[in-house]
Amino acid sequence: MTTATGGSPQSYDAIVIGAGFAGLYQLHLLRDRLGLKTRVLETADGVGGTWYWNRYPGARCDSESHSYRYFFSKELHESWDYSERYPGQEEIRAYLNHVADKLALRPDIQLSTKVTAAAWDEAAGRWTVTTEAGERFACQWLITAVGCLSSANVPNIPGLEDFRGEWHHTGRWPHEGVDFAGKRVGQVGTGSTGIQAVPVIAETAGSLTVFQRTANYSVPARNGPLNEQRKKEWRDNFEEVRKLVQSTPNAHPFRISTDRALDQDEATRLERYQKAWDIGGLRFRAVFHDLLLSKEANDTAAEFLKGKIREIVKDPETARILSDIDHPYAAKRPPIDTNYFDTFNLDHVSVVDVRADPIRRIVPEGIELESGAVHELDVIVFATGFDAMTGPLLSIDFQGAGGRRLRDDWAAGPKTWVGVAIPGYPNLFTVTGPGSPSVLANMIVPIEQHVEWIADCIETMRREGVERIEATPAAAEAWMAHVGDAANATLLPQAGHSWYLGANVPGKPRVFMPYAGGMVRFRQICDAVAARGYEGFAMG
Ligand code: N01
């Protein structure tokens, strides 16, 4: 391997940062369709992105497996079967390794390489990318494929360094696993991750105490093995599934009902909720069209789900804490689970309401609350989420045109043009950046759309002899206003503590980051931008 720590940087047409779903496909298109000399730089020592890091107990995707895969190649599609309704972390990682082999991507992926900085050289019209090890790379196009949820958020609770036991964040889980057998385990966090982890940790832990700040809804996933007939069905119906996921606003393989909750009588409504509960998964959100548009409609779903918690959880005080939910259903990312609420019926599992009695500090023997109560623990699991969307980008020191810094430019919140380009940062593309539908959709579909749009844009530049492209400040300003308006037309901003708003990270600006206008509309907007000669961009 060549190193370029001292002299001139290694030269490429394009550098892609990250080897998850986005980076692998971006490499394939740039290298194999456009013929660009491309290199992927990846922090981890394997491919997989999110699915490389998130090895916590119970890690599994909430998208159904026939929709959580690439759709750009029928041949690739037919070469892989998932084994369960929802793919588990190991299986998704295996799938991405299979893709890397099948498309012969590995020679152009440099693992164990953390990008720390990237600076635009205006005179050369190129980016210089620097890694933690001091290697330098130069490229005309720089593409971030760093994921939306890859910057682990370990809360800054005083005393953590004094804790006598071991602690882990779910997004940085040890590869060798964690042995909970007989141990006193404390878990902080009850988002999608925490809700998946609780039942699995409880299987072996001596005791499990869940520290809940915000109670959460959850719908049973109803996971299970796929039989051979179902696998064949998904293989044979590639075109239908692809069309379906590309034609629904949230890119999942099911349609959102056009019926409104408030138009139904109560018996019909309950019957529809019960049916969706029995089918399980994110489909619950699609039962009625107005669940995220009308608080009154949402209340009917919320009440149904709170009722289920009270039905399942036997101890009334535990049921009260778990069902004391303060936001509309699906205003935060709605989790799905396998036996989450049932797990609280086990004698060795309990919940502590840390909204009522907040965590004061961590002491050598465990977690101390404001009341002075100390929960003695051997292991603390932080299922405390991520510095979402902007975190992974801002962890790289981007220096744009004229020496401007992304950290300064985004001090009051991110600004992008259609999620993929940032004014002041020429020839930089951000796959599923802030302002894209990304996390509000089944991620694979926005990833593929962005990656293809970026490849088309670069192809156009080369065909037309354009060396430099940059989003205009006016376009980004208008787009972020539209992103805000799209969110405000829904109930999403009503979950004031959600990571969609950056509210989970102290000091982070409160800006609603993902585009809530839906994937179908977003694709039309991006296509129109390209068709109008890359409207909102300055090209030269
Ligand atoms: O993180 P979260 P996550 N003291 O931010 C709590 C995707 N995902 O990793 O709500 C006490 O949702 C925090 O409390 P509060 C999915 O998009 C997908 O669970 O801020 N508690 C909350 O309960 C998801 O939305 C899948 O009051 C603290 C929890 O920690 C996203 O990843 C699976 C705290 C964090 O919840 C993130 O989910 C898993 C503190 N200091 C995740 N700080 C699949 O598809 C935070 N919390 C499978």
Residues whose N, C-alpha, C, O or C-beta is under 5 A from the ligand:
A	BS01	N01	R60 C61 D62 S63 L149 P155 V188 G189 T190 G191 S192 T193 G194 F211 R213 T214 R333 A383 T384 G385 F386 H497 W499 N504
